[in-house]
Amino acid sequence: MPVVHIELWKGRTKEQKTKLIKNVTSAVVSSIGCPPDAVEVIITDVDKDSWGIGGEPASVKFPDK
């Protein structure tokens, strides 16, 4: 059973996550030929203070995103 882990900055809507899960599932199914029910997608929301880019927290590097 394929498991896809996706880490995102917090702030996406339920609708955006639902669309992402559907699209990722479709991509896995078309790529490896498994049934959709076998695909699991796990989305982890990460606070920008806990995400570092280039030695800085994302909250400092990208304060408005």
PDB file with SEQRES, HELIX, SHEET and CRYST1 records, atoms N, CA, C and O in Angstrom:
SEQRES   1 A   65  MET PRO VAL VAL HIS ILE GLU LEU TRP LYS GLY ARG THR          
SEQRES   2 A   65  LYS GLU GLN LYS THR LYS LEU ILE LYS ASN VAL THR SER          
SEQRES   3 A   65  ALA VAL VAL SER SER ILE GLY CYS PRO PRO ASP ALA VAL          
SEQRES   4 A   65  GLU VAL ILE ILE THR ASP VAL ASP LYS ASP SER TRP GLY          
SEQRES   5 A   65  ILE GLY GLY GLU PRO ALA SER VAL LYS PHE PRO ASP LYS          
HELIX    1 AA1 LYS A   14  ILE A   32  1                                  19    
HELIX    2 AA2 PRO A   36  ALA A   38  5                                   3    
HELIX    3 AA3 LYS A   48  SER A   50  5                                   3    
HELIX    4 AA4 ALA A   58  LYS A   61  1                                   4    
SHEET    1 AA1 2 VAL A   3  TRP A   9  0                                        
SHEET    2 AA1 2 GLU A  40  VAL A  46  1                                        
SHEET    1 AA2 2 GLY A  52  ILE A  53  0                                        
SHEET    2 AA2 2 GLU A  56  PRO A  57 -1                                        
CRYST1    1.000    1.000    1.000  90.00  90.00  90.00 P 1           1          
ATOM      1  N   MET A   1       0.844  -1.167   0.000  1.00  0.00           N  
ATOM      2  CA  MET A   1       0.000   0.000   0.000  1.00  0.00           C  
ATOM      3  C   MET A   1       0.895   1.238   0.000  1.00  0.00           C  
ATOM      4  O   MET A   1       1.699   1.405   0.917  1.00  0.00           O  
ATOM      5  N   PRO A   2       0.778   2.107  -1.002  1.00  0.00           N  
ATOM      6  CA  PRO A   2       1.579   3.323  -1.036  1.00  0.00           C  
ATOM      7  C   PRO A   2       1.105   4.325   0.020  1.00  0.00           C  
ATOM      8  O   PRO A   2      -0.092   4.541   0.209  1.00  0.00           O  
ATOM      9  N   VAL A   3       2.070   4.921   0.692  1.00  0.00           N  
ATOM     10  CA  VAL A   3       1.782   5.982   1.660  1.00  0.00           C  
ATOM     11  C   VAL A   3       2.576   7.212   1.228  1.00  0.00           C  
ATOM     12  O   VAL A   3       3.794   7.146   1.065  1.00  0.00           O  
ATOM     13  N   VAL A   4       1.889   8.318   1.046  1.00  0.00           N  
ATOM     14  CA  VAL A   4       2.510   9.567   0.626  1.00  0.00           C  
ATOM     15  C   VAL A   4       2.425  10.549   1.794  1.00  0.00           C  
ATOM     16  O   VAL A   4       1.337  10.852   2.285  1.00  0.00           O  
ATOM     17  N   HIS A   5       3.582  11.042   2.229  1.00  0.00           N  
ATOM     18  CA  HIS A   5       3.640  12.029   3.303  1.00  0.00           C  
ATOM     19  C   HIS A   5       3.900  13.399   2.686  1.00  0.00           C  
ATOM     20  O   HIS A   5       4.826  13.565   1.891  1.00  0.00           O  
ATOM     21  N   ILE A   6       3.076  14.377   3.058  1.00  0.00           N  
ATOM     22  CA  ILE A   6       3.236  15.743   2.562  1.00  0.00           C  
ATOM     23  C   ILE A   6       3.288  16.675   3.766  1.00  0.00           C  
ATOM     24  O   ILE A   6       2.411  16.646   4.630  1.00  0.00           O  
ATOM     25  N   GLU A   7       4.314  17.491   3.809  1.00  0.00           N  
ATOM     26  CA  GLU A   7       4.431  18.488   4.878  1.00  0.00           C  
ATOM     27  C   GLU A   7       4.227  19.860   4.268  1.00  0.00           C  
ATOM     28  O   GLU A   7       4.861  20.215   3.275  1.00  0.00           O  
ATOM     29  N   LEU A   8       3.332  20.628   4.878  1.00  0.00           N  
ATOM     30  CA  LEU A   8       2.973  21.962   4.390  1.00  0.00           C  
ATOM     31  C   LEU A   8       2.995  22.955   5.537  1.00  0.00           C  
ATOM     32  O   LEU A   8       2.814  22.587   6.697  1.00  0.00           O  
ATOM     33  N   TRP A   9       3.219  24.222   5.200  1.00  0.00           N  
ATOM     34  CA  TRP A   9       3.026  25.251   6.212  1.00  0.00           C  
ATOM     35  C   TRP A   9       1.551  25.303   6.566  1.00  0.00           C  
ATOM     36  O   TRP A   9       0.695  25.097   5.706  1.00  0.00           O  
ATOM     37  N   LYS A  10       1.255  25.573   7.812  1.00  0.00           N  
ATOM     38  CA  LYS A  10      -0.132  25.708   8.254  1.00  0.00           C  
ATOM     39  C   LYS A  10      -0.827  26.801   7.455  1.00  0.00           C  
ATOM     40  O   LYS A  10      -0.197  27.750   6.988  1.00  0.00           O  
ATOM     41  N   GLY A  11      -2.136  26.646   7.309  1.00  0.00           N  
ATOM     42  CA  GLY A  11      -2.922  27.697   6.673  1.00  0.00           C  
ATOM     43  C   GLY A  11      -3.735  27.269   5.469  1.00  0.00           C  
ATOM     44  O   GLY A  11      -4.536  28.053   4.962  1.00  0.00           O  
ATOM     45  N   ARG A  12      -3.550  26.043   4.997  1.00  0.00           N  
ATOM     46  CA  ARG A  12      -4.351  25.588   3.865  1.00  0.00           C  
ATOM     47  C   ARG A  12      -5.765  25.268   4.348  1.00  0.00           C  
ATOM     48  O   ARG A  12      -5.963  24.843   5.486  1.00  0.00           O  
ATOM     49  N   THR A  13      -6.729  25.477   3.477  1.00  0.00           N  
ATOM     50  CA  THR A  13      -8.123  25.200   3.827  1.00  0.00           C  
ATOM     51  C   THR A  13      -8.415  23.706   3.694  1.00  0.00           C  
ATOM     52  O   THR A  13      -7.646  22.957   3.091  1.00  0.00           O  
ATOM     53  N   LYS A  14      -9.526  23.298   4.260  1.00  0.00           N  
ATOM     54  CA  LYS A  14      -9.978  21.908   4.143  1.00  0.00           C  
ATOM     55  C   LYS A  14     -10.192  21.559   2.672  1.00  0.00           C  
ATOM     56  O   LYS A  14      -9.864  20.455   2.238  1.00  0.00           O  
ATOM     57  N   GLU A  15     -10.739  22.497   1.911  1.00  0.00           N  
ATOM     58  CA  GLU A  15     -10.985  22.270   0.495  1.00  0.00           C  
ATOM     59  C   GLU A  15      -9.675  22.074  -0.270  1.00  0.00           C  
ATOM     60  O   GLU A  15      -9.591  21.207  -1.140  1.00  0.00           O  
ATOM     61  N   GLN A  16      -8.664  22.864   0.045  1.00  0.00           N  
ATOM     62  CA  GLN A  16      -7.360  22.715  -0.616  1.00  0.00           C  
ATOM     63  C   GLN A  16      -6.741  21.362  -0.304  1.00  0.00           C  
ATOM     64  O   GLN A  16      -6.178  20.713  -1.186  1.00  0.00           O  
ATOM     65  N   LYS A  17      -6.846  20.938   0.944  1.00  0.00           N  
ATOM     66  CA  LYS A  17      -6.285  19.642   1.328  1.00  0.00           C  
ATOM     67  C   LYS A  17      -7.047  18.495   0.670  1.00  0.00           C  
ATOM     68  O   LYS A  17      -6.445  17.508   0.247  1.00  0.00           O  
ATOM     69  N   THR A  18      -8.354  18.623   0.584  1.00  0.00           N  
ATOM     70  CA  THR A  18      -9.167  17.593  -0.071  1.00  0.00           C  
ATOM     71  C   THR A  18      -8.766  17.458  -1.533  1.00  0.00           C  
ATOM     72  O   THR A  18      -8.628  16.344  -2.039  1.00  0.00           O  
ATOM     73  N   LYS A  19      -8.579  18.581  -2.211  1.00  0.00           N  
ATOM     74  CA  LYS A  19      -8.161  18.568  -3.616  1.00  0.00           C  
ATOM     75  C   LYS A  19      -6.767  17.962  -3.760  1.00  0.00           C  
ATOM     76  O   LYS A  19      -6.519  17.187  -4.684  1.00  0.00           O  
ATOM     77  N   LEU A  20      -5.865  18.310  -2.858  1.00  0.00           N  
ATOM     78  CA  LEU A  20      -4.508  17.760  -2.892  1.00  0.00           C  
ATOM     79  C   LEU A  20      -4.530  16.248  -2.724  1.00  0.00           C  
ATOM     80  O   LEU A  20      -3.863  15.529  -3.468  1.00  0.00           O  
ATOM     81  N   ILE A  21      -5.289  15.762  -1.756  1.00  0.00           N  
ATOM     82  CA  ILE A  21      -5.399  14.314  -1.523  1.00  0.00           C  
ATOM     83  C   ILE A  21      -5.936  13.610  -2.768  1.00  0.00           C  
ATOM     84  O   ILE A  21      -5.420  12.565  -3.165  1.00  0.00           O  
ATOM     85  N   LYS A  22      -6.963  14.177  -3.375  1.00  0.00           N  
ATOM     86  CA  LYS A  22      -7.549  13.573  -4.583  1.00  0.00           C  
ATOM     87  C   LYS A  22      -6.531  13.538  -5.720  1.00  0.00           C  
ATOM     88  O   LYS A  22      -6.383  12.515  -6.388  1.00  0.00           O  
ATOM     89  N   ASN A  23      -5.830  14.651  -5.942  1.00  0.00           N  
ATOM     90  CA  ASN A  23      -4.874  14.723  -7.050  1.00  0.00           C  
ATOM     91  C   ASN A  23      -3.652  13.829  -6.832  1.00  0.00           C  
ATOM     92  O   ASN A  23      -3.169  13.199  -7.772  1.00  0.00           O  
ATOM     93  N   VAL A  24      -3.158  13.773  -5.607  1.00  0.00           N  
ATOM     94  CA  VAL A  24      -2.012  12.911  -5.307  1.00  0.00           C  
ATOM     95  C   VAL A  24      -2.411  11.444  -5.463  1.00  0.00           C  
ATOM     96  O   VAL A  24      -1.648  10.647  -6.011  1.00  0.00           O  
ATOM     97  N   THR A  25      -3.583  11.093  -4.992  1.00  0.00           N  
ATOM     98  CA  THR A  25      -4.071   9.722  -5.133  1.00  0.00           C  
ATOM     99  C   THR A  25      -4.165   9.339  -6.606  1.00  0.00           C  
ATOM    100  O   THR A  25      -3.743   8.252  -7.002  1.00  0.00           O  
ATOM    101  N   SER A  26      -4.716  10.233  -7.409  1.00  0.00           N  
ATOM    102  CA  SER A  26      -4.827   9.966  -8.850  1.00  0.00           C  
ATOM    103  C   SER A  26      -3.454   9.782  -9.493  1.00  0.00           C  
ATOM    104  O   SER A  26      -3.275   8.915 -10.348  1.00  0.00           O  
ATOM    105  N   ALA A  27      -2.490  10.597  -9.082  1.00  0.00           N  
ATOM    106  CA  ALA A  27      -1.134  10.497  -9.642  1.00  0.00           C  
ATOM    107  C   ALA A  27      -0.486   9.160  -9.288  1.00  0.00           C  
ATOM    108  O   ALA A  27       0.176   8.549 -10.126  1.00  0.00           O  
ATOM    109  N   VAL A  28      -0.673   8.710  -8.064  1.00  0.00           N  
ATOM    110  CA  VAL A  28      -0.096   7.432  -7.645  1.00  0.00           C  
ATOM    111  C   VAL A  28      -0.767   6.285  -8.406  1.00  0.00           C  
ATOM    112  O   VAL A  28      -0.093   5.381  -8.898  1.00  0.00           O  
ATOM    113  N   VAL A  29      -2.082   6.330  -8.495  1.00  0.00           N  
ATOM    114  CA  VAL A  29      -2.820   5.278  -9.201  1.00  0.00           C  
ATOM    115  C   VAL A  29      -2.369   5.193 -10.654  1.00  0.00           C  
ATOM    116  O   VAL A  29      -2.123   4.100 -11.163  1.00  0.00           O  
ATOM    117  N   SER A  30      -2.257   6.340 -11.327  1.00  0.00           N  
ATOM    118  CA  SER A  30      -1.864   6.310 -12.742  1.00  0.00           C  
ATOM    119  C   SER A  30      -0.395   5.945 -12.928  1.00  0.00           C  
ATOM    120  O   SER A  30      -0.014   5.434 -13.980  1.00  0.00           O  
ATOM    121  N   SER A  31       0.425   6.200 -11.929  1.00  0.00           N  
ATOM    122  CA  SER A  31       1.861   5.903 -12.035  1.00  0.00           C  
ATOM    123  C   SER A  31       2.203   4.439 -11.794  1.00  0.00           C  
ATOM    124  O   SER A  31       3.053   3.873 -12.481  1.00  0.00           O  
ATOM    125  N   ILE A  32       1.536   3.825 -10.810  1.00  0.00           N  
ATOM    126  CA  ILE A  32       1.923   2.450 -10.465  1.00  0.00           C  
ATOM    127  C   ILE A  32       0.798   1.434 -10.614  1.00  0.00           C  
ATOM    128  O   ILE A  32       1.003   0.241 -10.389  1.00  0.00           O  
ATOM    129  N   GLY A  33      -0.388   1.900 -10.993  1.00  0.00           N  
ATOM    130  CA  GLY A  33      -1.468   0.972 -11.299  1.00  0.00           C  
ATOM    131  C   GLY A  33      -2.133   0.310 -10.108  1.00  0.00           C  
ATOM    132  O   GLY A  33      -2.731  -0.755 -10.256  1.00  0.00           O  
ATOM    133  N   CYS A  34      -2.046   0.900  -8.954  1.00  0.00           N  
ATOM    134  CA  CYS A  34      -2.722   0.335  -7.779  1.00  0.00           C  
ATOM    135  C   CYS A  34      -4.143   0.891  -7.689  1.00  0.00           C  
ATOM    136  O   CYS A  34      -4.454   1.892  -8.335  1.00  0.00           O  
ATOM    137  N   PRO A  35      -5.004   0.257  -6.902  1.00  0.00           N  
ATOM    138  CA  PRO A  35      -6.344   0.798  -6.736  1.00  0.00           C  
ATOM    139  C   PRO A  35      -6.323   2.037  -5.825  1.00  0.00           C  
ATOM    140  O   PRO A  35      -5.483   2.129  -4.930  1.00  0.00           O  
ATOM    141  N   PRO A  36      -7.228   2.975  -6.046  1.00  0.00           N  
ATOM    142  CA  PRO A  36      -7.262   4.181  -5.214  1.00  0.00           C  
ATOM    143  C   PRO A  36      -7.392   3.895  -3.721  1.00  0.00           C  
ATOM    144  O   PRO A  36      -6.839   4.619  -2.894  1.00  0.00           O  
ATOM    145  N   ASP A  37      -8.123   2.841  -3.381  1.00  0.00           N  
ATOM    146  CA  ASP A  37      -8.309   2.507  -1.963  1.00  0.00           C  
ATOM    147  C   ASP A  37      -7.019   2.084  -1.278  1.00  0.00           C  
ATOM    148  O   ASP A  37      -6.956   2.053  -0.049  1.00  0.00           O  
ATOM    149  N   ALA A  38      -5.991   1.757  -2.050  1.00  0.00           N  
ATOM    150  CA  ALA A  38      -4.719   1.344  -1.461  1.00  0.00           C  
ATOM    151  C   ALA A  38      -3.816   2.530  -1.121  1.00  0.00           C  
ATOM    152  O   ALA A  38      -2.831   2.372  -0.400  1.00  0.00           O  
ATOM    153  N   VAL A  39      -4.146   3.709  -1.635  1.00  0.00           N  
ATOM    154  CA  VAL A  39      -3.290   4.884  -1.469  1.00  0.00           C  
ATOM    155  C   VAL A  39      -3.672   5.646  -0.204  1.00  0.00           C  
ATOM    156  O   VAL A  39      -4.837   5.976   0.016  1.00  0.00           O  
ATOM    157  N   GLU A  40      -2.669   5.914   0.618  1.00  0.00           N  
ATOM    158  CA  GLU A  40      -2.877   6.738   1.808  1.00  0.00           C  
ATOM    159  C   GLU A  40      -2.059   8.017   1.661  1.00  0.00           C  
ATOM    160  O   GLU A  40      -0.891   7.974   1.275  1.00  0.00           O  
ATOM    161  N   VAL A  41      -2.675   9.145   1.970  1.00  0.00           N  
ATOM    162  CA  VAL A  41      -2.005  10.435   1.914  1.00  0.00           C  
ATOM    163  C   VAL A  41      -2.072  11.049   3.310  1.00  0.00           C  
ATOM    164  O   VAL A  41      -3.148  11.193   3.891  1.00  0.00           O  
ATOM    165  N   ILE A  42      -0.917  11.403   3.828  1.00  0.00           N  
ATOM    166  CA  ILE A  42      -0.836  12.000   5.166  1.00  0.00           C  
ATOM    167  C   ILE A  42      -0.297  13.419   5.012  1.00  0.00           C  
ATOM    168  O   ILE A  42       0.808  13.627   4.510  1.00  0.00           O  
ATOM    169  N   ILE A  43      -1.089  14.383   5.449  1.00  0.00           N  
ATOM    170  CA  ILE A  43      -0.676  15.785   5.395  1.00  0.00           C  
ATOM    171  C   ILE A  43      -0.349  16.241   6.814  1.00  0.00           C  
ATOM    172  O   ILE A  43      -1.155  16.101   7.734  1.00  0.00           O  
ATOM    173  N   THR A  44       0.840  16.782   6.961  1.00  0.00           N  
ATOM    174  CA  THR A  44       1.266  17.329   8.240  1.00  0.00           C  
ATOM    175  C   THR A  44       1.379  18.836   8.107  1.00  0.00           C  
ATOM    176  O   THR A  44       2.138  19.337   7.277  1.00  0.00           O  
ATOM    177  N   ASP A  45       0.623  19.561   8.926  1.00  0.00           N  
ATOM    178  CA  ASP A  45       0.711  21.010   8.961  1.00  0.00           C  
ATOM    179  C   ASP A  45       1.835  21.408   9.909  1.00  0.00           C  
ATOM    180  O   ASP A  45       1.856  21.000  11.071  1.00  0.00           O  
ATOM    181  N   VAL A  46       2.761  22.203   9.405  1.00  0.00           N  
ATOM    182  CA  VAL A  46       3.917  22.613  10.202  1.00  0.00           C  
ATOM    183  C   VAL A  46       3.892  24.130  10.361  1.00  0.00           C  
ATOM    184  O   VAL A  46       3.734  24.863   9.385  1.00  0.00           O  
ATOM    185  N   ASP A  47       4.045  24.578  11.569  1.00  0.00           N  
ATOM    186  CA  ASP A  47       4.136  26.005  11.838  1.00  0.00           C  
ATOM    187  C   ASP A  47       5.418  26.553  11.214  1.00  0.00           C  
ATOM    188  O   ASP A  47       6.456  25.892  11.258  1.00  0.00           O  
ATOM    189  N   LYS A  48       5.359  27.743  10.639  1.00  0.00           N  
ATOM    190  CA  LYS A  48       6.546  28.314   9.980  1.00  0.00           C  
ATOM    191  C   LYS A  48       7.693  28.550  10.956  1.00  0.00           C  
ATOM    192  O   LYS A  48       8.848  28.605  10.534  1.00  0.00           O  
ATOM    193  N   ASP A  49       7.407  28.689  12.241  1.00  0.00           N  
ATOM    194  CA  ASP A  49       8.476  28.822  13.237  1.00  0.00           C  
ATOM    195  C   ASP A  49       9.264  27.518  13.393  1.00  0.00           C  
ATOM    196  O   ASP A  49      10.395  27.528  13.880  1.00  0.00           O  
ATOM    197  N   SER A  50       8.668  26.401  12.982  1.00  0.00           N  
ATOM    198  CA  SER A  50       9.302  25.087  13.116  1.00  0.00           C  
ATOM    199  C   SER A  50       9.877  24.582  11.796  1.00  0.00           C  
ATOM    200  O   SER A  50      10.241  23.411  11.691  1.00  0.00           O  
ATOM    201  N   TRP A  51       9.963  25.445  10.794  1.00  0.00           N  
ATOM    202  CA  TRP A  51      10.429  25.066   9.463  1.00  0.00           C  
ATOM    203  C   TRP A  51      11.582  25.987   9.097  1.00  0.00           C  
ATOM    204  O   TRP A  51      11.388  27.193   8.948  1.00  0.00           O  
ATOM    205  N   GLY A  52      12.763  25.438   8.952  1.00  0.00           N  
ATOM    206  CA  GLY A  52      13.934  26.253   8.649  1.00  0.00           C  
ATOM    207  C   GLY A  52      14.329  26.193   7.187  1.00  0.00           C  
ATOM    208  O   GLY A  52      14.290  25.134   6.561  1.00  0.00           O  
ATOM    209  N   ILE A  53      14.712  27.347   6.650  1.00  0.00           N  
ATOM    210  CA  ILE A  53      15.184  27.440   5.265  1.00  0.00           C  
ATOM    211  C   ILE A  53      16.420  28.337   5.270  1.00  0.00           C  
ATOM    212  O   ILE A  53      16.348  29.500   5.669  1.00  0.00           O  
ATOM    213  N   GLY A  54      17.526  27.806   4.837  1.00  0.00           N  
ATOM    214  CA  GLY A  54      18.744  28.609   4.742  1.00  0.00           C  
ATOM    215  C   GLY A  54      19.210  29.180   6.074  1.00  0.00           C  
ATOM    216  O   GLY A  54      19.760  30.279   6.127  1.00  0.00           O  
ATOM    217  N   GLY A  55      18.991  28.440   7.131  1.00  0.00           N  
ATOM    218  CA  GLY A  55      19.452  28.867   8.446  1.00  0.00           C  
ATOM    219  C   GLY A  55      18.515  29.806   9.182  1.00  0.00           C  
ATOM    220  O   GLY A  55      18.857  30.310  10.251  1.00  0.00           O  
ATOM    221  N   GLU A  56      17.328  30.048   8.619  1.00  0.00           N  
ATOM    222  CA  GLU A  56      16.356  30.922   9.269  1.00  0.00           C  
ATOM    223  C   GLU A  56      14.999  30.229   9.336  1.00  0.00           C  
ATOM    224  O   GLU A  56      14.675  29.408   8.477  1.00  0.00           O  
ATOM    225  N   PRO A  57      14.202  30.561  10.358  1.00  0.00           N  
ATOM    226  CA  PRO A  57      12.841  30.052  10.360  1.00  0.00           C  
ATOM    227  C   PRO A  57      12.072  30.626   9.160  1.00  0.00           C  
ATOM    228  O   PRO A  57      12.287  31.772   8.765  1.00  0.00           O  
ATOM    229  N   ALA A  58      11.191  29.831   8.601  1.00  0.00           N  
ATOM    230  CA  ALA A  58      10.385  30.283   7.473  1.00  0.00           C  
ATOM    231  C   ALA A  58       9.550  31.506   7.843  1.00  0.00           C  
ATOM    232  O   ALA A  58       9.241  32.332   6.983  1.00  0.00           O  
ATOM    233  N   SER A  59       9.185  31.624   9.114  1.00  0.00           N  
ATOM    234  CA  SER A  59       8.399  32.773   9.557  1.00  0.00           C  
ATOM    235  C   SER A  59       9.172  34.078   9.421  1.00  0.00           C  
ATOM    236  O   SER A  59       8.569  35.139   9.259  1.00  0.00           O  
ATOM    237  N   VAL A  60      10.492  34.014   9.484  1.00  0.00           N  
ATOM    238  CA  VAL A  60      11.324  35.202   9.309  1.00  0.00           C  
ATOM    239  C   VAL A  60      11.586  35.436   7.822  1.00  0.00           C  
ATOM    240  O   VAL A  60      11.516  36.566   7.338  1.00  0.00           O  
ATOM    241  N   LYS A  61      11.886  34.361   7.112  1.00  0.00           N  
ATOM    242  CA  LYS A  61      12.236  34.459   5.696  1.00  0.00           C  
ATOM    243  C   LYS A  61      11.032  34.811   4.830  1.00  0.00           C  
ATOM    244  O   LYS A  61      11.163  35.543   3.849  1.00  0.00           O  
ATOM    245  N   PHE A  62       9.863  34.293   5.189  1.00  0.00           N  
ATOM    246  CA  PHE A  62       8.639  34.515   4.429  1.00  0.00           C  
ATOM    247  C   PHE A  62       7.507  34.931   5.380  1.00  0.00           C  
ATOM    248  O   PHE A  62       6.586  34.145   5.605  1.00  0.00           O  
ATOM    249  N   PRO A  63       7.551  36.123   5.931  1.00  0.00           N  
ATOM    250  CA  PRO A  63       6.561  36.510   6.950  1.00  0.00           C  
ATOM    251  C   PRO A  63       5.136  36.645   6.430  1.00  0.00           C  
ATOM    252  O   PRO A  63       4.188  36.508   7.203  1.00  0.00           O  
ATOM    253  N   ASP A  64       4.962  36.910   5.147  1.00  0.00           N  
ATOM    254  CA  ASP A  64       3.618  37.164   4.628  1.00  0.00           C  
ATOM    255  C   ASP A  64       3.015  35.993   3.867  1.00  0.00           C  
ATOM    256  O   ASP A  64       1.893  36.106   3.375  1.00  0.00           O  
ATOM    257  N   LYS A  65       3.710  34.888   3.756  1.00  0.00           N  
ATOM    258  CA  LYS A  65       3.180  33.748   2.995  1.00  0.00           C  
ATOM    259  C   LYS A  65       2.510  32.780   3.906  1.00  0.00           C  
ATOM    260  O   LYS A  65       2.001  31.755   3.451  1.00  0.00           O  
TER     261      LYS A  65                                                      
END                                                                             
